[in-house]
């Protein structure tokens, strides 16, 4: 099973267009994290423990609030993890991804690579437990992103704190077949895609300005 289908199974193939966007307020999240850093750390620890009782509001704070912590690195690259995975060295890829998650636990990119690598190693040691944990975290992060907007217009885009998470939402969560074009509507990324079994083109919108402003 490839890492794309694996994650789609893990999150039950969430369809963004069926979700009702929450009242998303990045400014309120910033104020909350900066005024109550200890409370944010508690929420982040619950996330790392794969606490599925986190509310939609708490998930938004966990994911987006991370960008208001000193550990946030805009345009962070995980090329070494991807290279290890692409070379078939899944043990090294899982190890590198797990180390990276110790620094940035809310990266959807890293969690997907960790999940896919662990799946290739499922017959060894404690990988079954790790697969479950990585899958839950992917689910929680994806839920936070999909709840941040409708994604169907520039006025209500999906928000991300890392542009690398866009491809994971498109491929691993929404299951697009092909990206046809990518452009800008003001500061918003507009990505034209098709879905399997349907030639109709859709445009999905993402807001990456948090990464730009850091």
Secondary structure as GFF3:
##gff-version 3
##sequence-region A 1 214
A	DSSP	alpha_helix	3	10	.	.	.	ID=ss1
A	DSSP	three_ten_helix	16	18	.	.	.	ID=ss2
A	DSSP	alpha_helix	26	35	.	.	.	ID=ss3
A	DSSP	alpha_helix	37	48	.	.	.	ID=ss4
A	DSSP	alpha_helix	56	65	.	.	.	ID=ss5
A	DSSP	three_ten_helix	66	68	.	.	.	ID=ss6
A	DSSP	alpha_helix	79	86	.	.	.	ID=ss7
A	DSSP	alpha_helix	90	103	.	.	.	ID=ss8
A	DSSP	alpha_helix	108	120	.	.	.	ID=ss9
A	DSSP	alpha_helix	127	146	.	.	.	ID=ss10
A	DSSP	beta_strand	158	159	.	.	.	ID=ss11
A	DSSP	alpha_helix	164	168	.	.	.	ID=ss12
A	DSSP	pi_helix	169	173	.	.	.	ID=ss13
A	DSSP	beta_strand	176	185	.	.	.	ID=ss14
A	DSSP	beta_strand	188	195	.	.	.	ID=ss15
A	DSSP	beta_strand	198	207	.	.	.	ID=ss16
A	DSSP	alpha_helix	209	213	.	.	.	ID=ss17
###
